[in-house]
Amino acid sequence: MNMIHSIDNLIESGDTLATSSVFRSFTCSEPEYFSRLFDGVALEGIQLSSGKFSGSVVFALLDWISIHISRCAQSVEMRMETDQDKFLFCVCLQEGPDGFVFGLKDPGSWIYVLPPGGRAAMPAPENCTLLLLTVDSDAMLENEFLRPEAKSWFGALKGEGIFVRSKRLASQLREDVLLSLLGTEGLPFASGRKNAHELCQALISSILSSLSLEWMVKKRFATERLTPASERFFKAQRVIAEHDFGLNAGLGDALAELGSTRSLEMAFSSHVKMGPNTYTRVIRLHNARQKLRDADFLEESIGNVAAREGFWDWSRFTADYSKHFGEQPSETRRKTMAQLES
């Protein structure tokens, strides 16, 4: 089986299976709609590179497991928060042009694990294909196929999750999930429930058996330590995300505490292919767009919304916004109003 060819066929199937099949496929021209197509994880996709957004999602809901395959034409920062009863596993199916995903080299050799209630914000390059798998925590931790030592390891995970490095394990996970997706192809959504249940049982048994085998071979899970550059980037990312840009002060001093200008530039360049100033401007544009799409801000002028994010020059804001999102801010506001009226 040519895995990449099969994945491409799934992703390019468009909306044809949206209402008739156990697995469904969507193409999206709005990052907000793209973000809603995930089960078990609250996802906010922040468009980092410019251009009219284009993304695709294939997903299947199989009882205790949900499978999602995503690809975006733009570089996207994925802000994720798992449900309190879900584990999230993420593996790279096809890397982008620069060979980095989530700031790591050799993305085909790792699995990112985010525990129940965990939060993370990970940058993914343009045109990479990611597999996100959410698994019910009870179905996972109480399953007989998972060794007790591995259960304890997963049960102790907290916060922002961890990278597990194993080319063998990542490859097995990719193959198992793809086979499950191909097994649902063409199954009617209603009458396919029994088949979906059986596929779910087979898939979770295979995944947990692979995890247990990895533990038996290595006596542990080999985890990826963040480099100093990665630690610096993710700390700066949190500082920027929490900053009130309307105050128009304080951010530079907060970032300066994380390292020299040179070290920050290198950290951002290796993760998002831009410097911290450009990244900050993109986040401000995203925040403004979110407010323009929010019904609570409809009574507020676009100029005031821009000022909330520290854009005091109207013409510069409009030019930057249009270049980044491929539409005028007024067009975003009009589409929001039309959606609310429909």
C-alpha positions as CSV (number, residue, x, y, z in Angstrom):
1,M,0.0,0.0,0.0
2,N,1.3,3.5,-0.9
3,M,0.4,5.3,2.4
4,I,0.9,8.8,1.1
5,H,-1.1,8.1,-2.0
6,S,-4.0,6.7,0.1
7,I,-3.9,9.7,2.4
8,D,-4.0,12.1,-0.5
9,N,-7.0,10.3,-1.9
10,L,-8.8,10.6,1.4
11,I,-8.0,14.3,1.8
12,E,-8.9,15.2,-1.7
13,S,-12.3,13.4,-1.5
14,G,-13.9,16.8,-0.6
15,D,-17.4,16.9,0.8
16,T,-18.7,13.8,-1.1
17,L,-18.7,11.7,2.0
18,A,-19.9,14.3,4.4
19,T,-23.3,12.8,5.2
20,S,-23.1,9.3,3.9
21,S,-20.1,7.6,5.4
22,V,-18.6,6.6,8.7
23,F,-15.6,8.8,7.8
24,R,-16.1,12.3,6.5
25,S,-14.0,14.7,4.6
26,F,-14.2,18.5,4.5
27,T,-12.4,21.3,2.7
28,C,-12.3,24.7,4.6
29,S,-11.7,28.2,3.5
30,E,-12.0,29.6,7.1
31,P,-9.6,28.7,9.9
32,E,-12.5,29.0,12.4
33,Y,-14.5,26.3,10.6
34,F,-11.4,24.2,10.2
35,S,-10.9,24.4,14.0
36,R,-14.4,23.1,14.7
37,L,-13.9,19.9,12.9
38,F,-12.1,18.1,15.7
39,D,-13.6,15.9,18.4
40,G,-12.2,15.5,21.9
41,V,-9.9,18.6,21.6
42,A,-10.7,22.3,21.5
43,L,-8.6,23.6,18.7
44,E,-7.8,27.1,17.6
45,G,-6.0,27.4,14.4
46,I,-3.9,30.6,14.0
47,Q,-2.9,31.3,10.4
48,L,0.8,32.3,10.5
49,S,1.6,32.6,6.8
50,S,-0.3,34.9,4.5
51,G,-2.9,34.1,1.8
52,K,-6.5,33.0,1.6
53,F,-6.9,30.1,4.0
54,S,-7.2,26.6,2.6
55,G,-7.4,23.5,4.8
56,S,-8.7,20.0,4.6
57,V,-9.8,17.6,7.4
58,V,-10.7,13.9,7.2
59,F,-12.2,12.4,10.3
60,A,-13.9,9.3,11.7
61,L,-15.7,8.8,15.0
62,L,-15.2,5.2,16.2
63,D,-16.8,5.0,19.7
64,W,-13.8,5.7,22.1
65,I,-11.5,6.9,19.3
66,S,-11.7,9.9,16.9
67,I,-9.4,10.1,14.0
68,H,-8.5,13.3,12.2
69,I,-6.1,13.9,9.3
70,S,-5.5,17.6,8.6
71,R,-3.6,19.6,6.0
72,C,-3.4,23.4,5.6
73,A,-1.9,25.3,2.7
74,Q,-0.7,27.9,5.3
75,S,1.6,27.5,8.3
76,V,-0.7,27.2,11.3
77,E,-0.2,27.5,15.1
78,M,-2.4,24.8,16.7
79,R,-3.6,25.9,20.1
80,M,-5.0,22.7,21.6
81,E,-6.9,21.8,24.8
82,T,-8.0,18.2,25.3
83,D,-11.2,17.2,27.0
84,Q,-10.9,16.1,30.6
85,D,-11.5,12.4,29.5
86,K,-9.3,12.3,26.3
87,F,-5.7,11.7,25.4
88,L,-4.5,13.2,22.2
89,F,-1.8,11.5,20.0
90,C,-0.3,13.4,17.1
91,V,2.0,12.1,14.4
92,C,3.2,13.5,11.2
93,L,2.1,11.8,8.0
94,Q,3.8,14.1,5.6
95,E,6.2,16.8,6.5
96,G,6.3,20.3,5.1
97,P,9.0,21.6,2.7
98,D,11.4,22.5,5.5
99,G,11.5,19.2,7.2
100,F,10.4,20.6,10.6
101,V,7.1,20.0,12.4
102,F,6.4,21.5,15.9
103,G,9.9,22.7,15.8
104,L,11.4,19.2,15.7
105,K,13.6,17.6,13.0
106,D,12.8,14.2,11.6
107,P,9.0,14.5,12.4
108,G,8.3,10.9,11.2
109,S,10.1,9.5,14.3
110,W,8.0,11.0,17.1
111,I,4.5,10.9,18.6
112,Y,3.2,13.9,20.5
113,V,1.0,13.0,23.5
114,L,-1.2,15.5,25.2
115,P,-3.0,14.3,28.4
116,P,-6.6,14.9,29.5
117,G,-7.1,18.6,30.2
118,G,-3.7,19.4,28.7
119,R,-2.9,22.6,26.8
120,A,-0.4,23.2,24.1
121,A,0.3,25.6,21.2
122,M,2.3,24.0,18.4
123,P,3.4,25.5,15.1
124,A,2.9,23.3,12.0
125,P,4.5,24.3,8.6
126,E,2.5,24.8,5.5
127,N,1.4,21.8,3.5
128,C,2.3,19.2,6.1
129,T,-0.2,16.4,6.9
130,L,-0.9,15.6,10.5
131,L,-2.8,12.8,12.2
132,L,-4.5,13.7,15.4
133,L,-6.0,10.8,17.4
134,T,-8.2,11.3,20.5
135,V,-8.7,8.3,22.7
136,D,-11.0,8.0,25.7
137,S,-8.9,7.9,28.8
138,D,-10.8,5.1,30.6
139,A,-10.9,2.9,27.5
140,M,-7.1,3.4,27.3
141,L,-6.0,3.2,30.9
142,E,-8.3,0.3,31.8
143,N,-7.5,-1.8,28.8
144,E,-5.8,-5.1,29.4
145,F,-3.5,-4.7,26.4
146,L,-1.6,-1.8,28.0
147,R,1.1,-2.8,30.4
148,P,0.7,-1.6,34.1
149,E,4.0,0.3,33.9
150,A,2.8,2.1,30.7
151,K,-0.5,2.8,32.3
152,S,1.2,4.5,35.3
153,W,3.4,6.5,32.8
154,F,0.4,7.8,30.9
155,G,-1.7,8.4,34.1
156,A,1.1,10.7,35.4
157,L,1.3,12.9,32.3
158,K,0.1,16.5,33.0
159,G,0.1,19.9,31.4
160,E,1.6,20.5,28.0
161,G,2.3,16.9,27.1
162,I,5.4,15.2,25.8
163,F,7.2,14.0,22.7
164,V,7.8,10.2,22.5
165,R,10.5,9.3,20.0
166,S,10.2,6.0,18.3
167,K,10.3,5.6,14.5
168,R,8.9,2.1,14.8
169,L,6.0,3.1,17.1
170,A,5.1,6.2,15.0
171,S,5.1,4.1,11.8
172,Q,2.9,1.4,13.4
173,L,0.5,4.0,14.6
174,R,0.3,5.6,11.1
175,E,-0.3,2.3,9.5
176,D,-3.0,1.1,12.0
177,V,-5.0,4.3,11.7
178,L,-4.8,4.5,8.0
179,L,-6.0,0.9,7.7
180,S,-8.9,1.7,10.0
181,L,-9.9,4.7,7.9
182,L,-9.7,2.7,4.7
183,G,-11.9,0.1,6.4
184,T,-14.7,2.6,7.0
185,E,-14.6,3.9,3.4
186,G,-18.0,3.5,1.8
187,L,-19.7,2.2,5.0
188,P,-23.1,3.9,5.4
189,F,-23.1,6.1,8.6
190,A,-26.2,4.4,10.2
191,S,-25.7,0.8,9.3
192,G,-21.9,1.0,9.7
193,R,-22.0,1.5,13.4
194,K,-21.4,-2.2,14.2
195,N,-18.4,-2.2,11.8
196,A,-17.2,1.1,13.3
197,H,-17.4,-0.5,16.8
198,E,-15.4,-3.5,15.7
199,L,-12.8,-1.3,14.0
200,C,-12.5,0.8,17.1
201,Q,-11.8,-2.3,19.2
202,A,-9.3,-3.6,16.8
203,L,-7.6,-0.2,16.5
204,I,-7.3,0.4,20.2
205,S,-6.0,-3.1,20.9
206,S,-3.4,-2.7,18.2
207,I,-2.3,0.8,19.5
208,L,-2.0,-0.3,23.1
209,S,-0.2,-3.6,22.1
210,S,2.3,-1.5,20.2
211,L,2.8,0.8,23.2
212,S,3.3,-2.1,25.5
213,L,5.7,-3.8,23.2
214,E,7.7,-0.5,23.0
215,W,7.8,-0.4,26.7
216,M,9.0,-4.0,27.0
217,V,11.8,-3.5,24.5
218,K,13.0,-0.2,25.9
219,K,11.9,-0.5,29.5
220,R,10.5,3.0,29.1
221,F,9.3,5.5,26.5
222,A,12.1,7.5,25.0
223,T,11.0,11.1,25.3
224,E,12.3,14.1,23.3
225,R,13.8,16.9,25.4
226,L,13.2,20.4,24.3
227,T,16.2,22.2,23.1
228,P,17.1,25.6,24.7
229,A,15.8,27.3,21.5
230,S,12.5,25.4,21.8
231,E,12.1,26.3,25.5
232,R,12.8,29.9,24.7
233,F,10.3,30.0,21.8
234,F,7.5,28.4,23.8
235,K,8.0,30.7,26.8
236,A,7.9,33.7,24.5
237,Q,4.9,32.3,22.7
238,R,3.0,32.2,26.0
239,V,4.1,35.7,26.9
240,I,2.8,37.1,23.6
241,A,-0.5,35.1,23.9
242,E,-1.2,36.6,27.3
243,H,-0.2,40.2,26.5
244,D,-2.8,43.0,26.3
245,F,-1.8,44.8,23.1
246,G,-4.1,47.6,23.8
247,L,-1.7,48.8,26.5
248,N,1.0,49.1,23.8
249,A,3.8,48.6,26.4
250,G,5.6,46.0,28.4
251,L,6.0,43.2,25.9
252,G,9.5,44.1,24.9
253,D,10.7,44.0,28.5
254,A,9.0,40.7,29.1
255,L,10.6,39.1,26.0
256,A,14.0,40.5,26.9
257,E,14.0,38.5,30.1
258,L,14.0,35.3,28.0
259,G,17.3,36.0,26.2
260,S,19.2,38.2,23.9
261,T,17.7,39.6,20.7
262,R,19.8,37.2,18.7
263,S,18.8,34.1,20.6
264,L,15.1,35.0,20.3
265,E,15.4,35.6,16.6
266,M,17.0,32.2,16.1
267,A,14.4,30.5,18.3
268,F,11.5,32.0,16.4
269,S,13.1,31.4,13.0
270,S,13.6,27.7,13.7
271,H,9.9,27.2,14.7
272,V,7.8,29.6,12.7
273,K,10.2,31.0,10.0
274,M,9.8,34.6,11.2
275,G,11.2,36.8,13.9
276,P,9.4,37.7,17.2
277,N,8.2,41.1,15.9
278,T,6.6,39.6,12.8
279,Y,5.1,36.8,14.8
280,T,3.6,39.3,17.3
281,R,2.1,41.3,14.5
282,V,0.5,38.1,13.1
283,I,-1.0,37.3,16.5
284,R,-2.4,40.8,16.8
285,L,-4.0,40.4,13.3
286,H,-5.5,37.1,14.4
287,N,-6.9,38.6,17.6
288,A,-8.5,41.4,15.6
289,R,-10.0,38.9,13.2
290,Q,-11.4,36.9,16.0
291,K,-13.1,40.0,17.4
292,L,-14.5,41.0,13.9
293,R,-16.1,37.5,13.9
294,D,-17.5,37.8,17.4
295,A,-21.1,38.9,17.8
296,D,-20.2,40.7,21.0
297,F,-18.1,43.2,19.0
298,L,-20.6,44.0,16.2
299,E,-21.5,47.3,17.7
300,E,-17.9,48.3,17.9
301,S,-16.2,50.1,14.9
302,I,-13.5,48.2,13.0
303,G,-11.1,51.0,14.0
304,N,-11.8,50.4,17.7
305,V,-11.3,46.7,17.3
306,A,-8.0,47.4,15.6
307,A,-7.0,49.7,18.4
308,R,-7.7,47.0,21.0
309,E,-4.8,45.1,19.4
310,G,-2.5,48.1,19.2
311,F,-3.1,49.0,15.6
312,W,-3.3,52.8,15.6
313,D,-2.7,53.4,11.9
314,W,-5.9,52.5,10.1
315,S,-4.4,52.3,6.6
316,R,-1.5,50.2,7.8
317,F,-3.9,47.9,9.7
318,T,-6.1,47.4,6.6
319,A,-3.2,46.8,4.3
320,D,-1.6,44.2,6.7
321,Y,-4.9,42.5,7.4
322,S,-5.8,42.2,3.7
323,K,-2.4,40.9,2.8
324,H,-2.4,38.3,5.5
325,F,-6.0,37.0,5.2
326,G,-6.8,37.7,1.6
327,E,-9.8,39.9,2.4
328,Q,-10.5,43.4,3.8
329,P,-11.5,43.6,7.5
330,S,-14.8,45.1,6.4
331,E,-15.4,41.9,4.4
332,T,-14.8,39.8,7.5
333,R,-17.3,41.9,9.3
334,R,-19.9,41.6,6.5
335,K,-19.6,37.8,6.4
336,T,-20.0,37.7,10.2
337,M,-23.2,39.7,10.0
338,A,-24.6,37.6,7.2
339,Q,-24.0,34.4,9.1
340,L,-25.8,35.8,12.2
341,E,-28.7,36.8,10.1
342,S,-29.1,33.5,8.2
